[in-house]
Amino acid sequence: MVVPVPIQACTIGFEVTVADGLTAPAPGELNFAMIRDAGVRVLTVSDDEILRAMRLVINTLRVVIEPSAAAGLAGLLSLGGDQGRSGVLLTGSNVDRQLLARMVG
């Protein structure tokens, strides 16, 4: 049984990550309220998990996605097992060339 825990928005310092599109210091008020009110499960993932998710998409779908998009897939994969019907948006166009070269090199 999952027991909802009241969540509160906070401001964090800048973190260096491959998913630079996710480095906002705080969530927007409207976005945070929607997530909180929907009772959405929030996960955190490491850069290594993000890179593994990127490699998985590159190698299986032959599609390049940006690290910020791979974070959602990394979260889903971190849950393991069958999660039932799930959806993850995979987007691209904001991939550092050097990172991409390491991924496919």
N, C-alpha and C positions, 0 to 999 in steps of 0.2 A: 504494500500500500504506500502510495506517495502522499506525503503530508505537505500541503503548500506552506511555504515559509514566506512571510512578508519580505518583499525586496524593496530596496531603496536605491535611487540613483546616486552615483558618486562620481567624483572627478579623479582621474588618475594622471600620473605623469606620462610623458612621452615614452613609449616603448619602441625599441628598434626591432623590427620584424620583417619577414619576407612579405607579409600581407599588409603593406603600407596603406592600403585603402581602408583598413579597419582601425587606424590609429587615432580616431577622434578622442579627445580627452574626456568627453562625457556624452551620453546619449541625448538626442533631441527630446524635449519634453513630451511632444506628441508621440514619438516613436516609443519612448519608454513607457508611457501610459498604456499604449496599445498592447505592448508585450506583457506588462504586469497584469493588466486586466484580463488578458486571454489565458493567463496561467501557463504561458509557453515555457518549456524547459530550456534552460540556457546552459551551454557547454563551453568549455575552454579547450583549446588544442594548441599543441606546440608547433613550432616552425617545422620540425622533422615530420610531424603528422601531416602538415599542409603539403610539404614537398612530396611525401609518399602518395597523397591523393592526386597531386598534379601528375606524377609519373603514371599512376594508374589510368587516368583519363588519356594522357598522351599515348600510352602503349596499347590501350584497348579500343579507344574510340578514334584515335589519330586526330584529336582536337586539342588545341592549346587553350588552356584556361588560365586566368590570372590567379595569383595566390589568394587574394581575398575571396574569390569564388570557391577555390579549393577548400577553404576553411569549413564551409558547410558540409561538404562531402567528408572531410576529415572527421568532423564531429559525428556524422552518421556512422562512419566506419568504426569509430572508437567505441560505439555502443555494442558492437559485435552481434553475431547471431541474426535471426530474422526479426526485423523491426516492423514487419507488415508493410503495407503500402506507404511509401515515403517519396517525397519529392525534394530535389535540390536544384536550384538554379545554377547553371554553369555558364559563366560569361568570360570574355577574353578582352584583349586589346591593351591591357596594362601590365605587360610582362617585361621585366628588365631583360635586355638582350643577353647579358652575361649569365644571368640565372637560367634563362632558356637554353643557352648553349651547354651549361652544365647538366641540365635535365635530359637533353637528347644526345649529348656527346658521348 
